[in-house]
Amino acid sequence: MTRTLVIGAGSAGCVLAARLSTDPGHEVLVLEAGPVWPSPAVIPPHLLDPAHLPVGPESAVLWRYPGNLVRGRLIGGSGAINGSYFLRPPAADFAAWSAVARSPRWSFEAVVPYFRALEHDLDFGTDPGHGDHGPIPVQRITDPTPFSTEFAERCAATGYPEIPDLNATAQSTHPADPSAVAARGTGGDGENDARVPGRGSTPVGFGRVPLAISDGQRRGPALTHLYPALTRPNLTVTGATTVTRVLLRGTRAVGVEWVRGRERGTTCADRVILCAGAIESAALLIRSGIGPEPLLRALGLPVLRPAPVGRWCTDHPEIGLEFPGQPSPRASVALEYVLELDDLELRPYTPTFTPGLRRLGVALMHPESTGTLTLTSADPSVPARVDQGHLRAAADRERLRAGVEIAAELFDLRPGTLDDTWLRGHLGTSQHLSGTCRMGPANDERAVVDEGARVHGIEDLMVVDLSIVPVPLRRGPQVTVVTLAAAIADLLAV
């Protein structure tokens, strides 16, 4: 019997473990650092409420990192605490991914069958490219809050088309009235204006956000995949267990070391798969002696395999425009509508972040700037540090400035002089870090894993989560991470 050890019961780990354990001859052990409840019935109700984002200072289910970065630390990972946003990246992202990986495995044509098989779209499930029998329910809000309604009305009045299904496999990439869009530029002919939205790779328009919710609950992968599989005798999930290091015998992974309260131990396996997320998977590799050689030596760690872990990563920088407005009369998901402008996404948030103020987020979804991850200590209790490198590229500053101007005009706001100082002073993150263990061929100096998520130079060690995504994604990452895990599970089942 093959024994696979999955590190992390987050979005990727839940899907991967559930799919691998369908084979009764395959033993799957999952170690999760956060709490694992025995059944969904005893999960605290606020963690299932899609209108509640448990990411504040009082939350006990988070990994916390310098720079106000947080990740879910519980069964389901960040997929158990996110805004339920379930929006697919466009074909252009997968074309770029496939090119970097030098493999058709990650082309849009290759992943669309997983989109269909994973979802049960309650609105468009019978449409081409959609599914109506998958484990993940997908639907859109039918009774939006007043701020979302006003946002949609203002988008329509400005000339943007409404897109009924933002997850449609074929979308127009141009607005209904291109001349109206060009007229919103800062001058000139509009063709080269940084404020003209749309570069021909994603739809331009507004629409309701596809949401992974059902019966008033956030339906993350723990609920849709892992809990239904827990009755299988070949699947074991253990919580409150922090993995500190991967054990290697020569160039082969043979297990892990872990800490559980005051208890320390090891678990052996035929295969180790890291699903701990873009920060913790990278940190685990480094603490295991797999990483940049100068860093390993500086930390006093053995150099078991030089690798560019943490040398490249990407995220979605975001600016929140706040202005006076009434709070929502009822709680709702964080985002009911968005406006898509190719590499920009405008987000009318329903929660009140600052009393008396509404927030309109402006996110740059395809930045040129990239960042790095590093460790300052070999001690697993010391969190990794991420330098996201936001806005280092002049093109990123121009596009984000353009997005703020469009958002300001949409709501008749006057944010002031939008120079670089203003941008950096109002800058935040969408919490969508990826790429720290980048995918690519062995001769790619930035690559940590191959096209099948196997760590270069190490047998029986894989990374399956957002850390291996080698390109920026123009949409939030939840669809991508569950698709990635499903595709790798099928690869391993062959």
Beta strands, then each sheet from edge to edge (+ up, - down):
strand 1: 2-7
strand 2: 26-31
strand 3: 62-65
strand 4: 69-72
strand 5: 119-121
strand 6: 136-138
strand 7: 204-208
strand 8: 213-214
strand 9: 217-218
strand 10: 235-238
strand 11: 242-249
strand 12: 252-260
strand 13: 263-268
strand 14: 271-274
strand 15: 290-291
strand 16: 305-306
strand 17: 317-324
strand 18: 337-341
strand 19: 344-354
strand 20: 357-364
strand 21: 372-374
strand 22: 385-387
strand 23: 427-429
strand 24: 461-463
sheet 1: 10+ 2+ 1+ 14+ 24+
sheet 2: 3+ 4-
sheet 3: 5+ 6+
sheet 4: 7+ 18- 19+ 20- 17+ 23-
sheet 5: 8+ 9-
sheet 6: 11+ 12- 13+
sheet 7: 15+ 16+
sheet 8: 21+ 22-
end
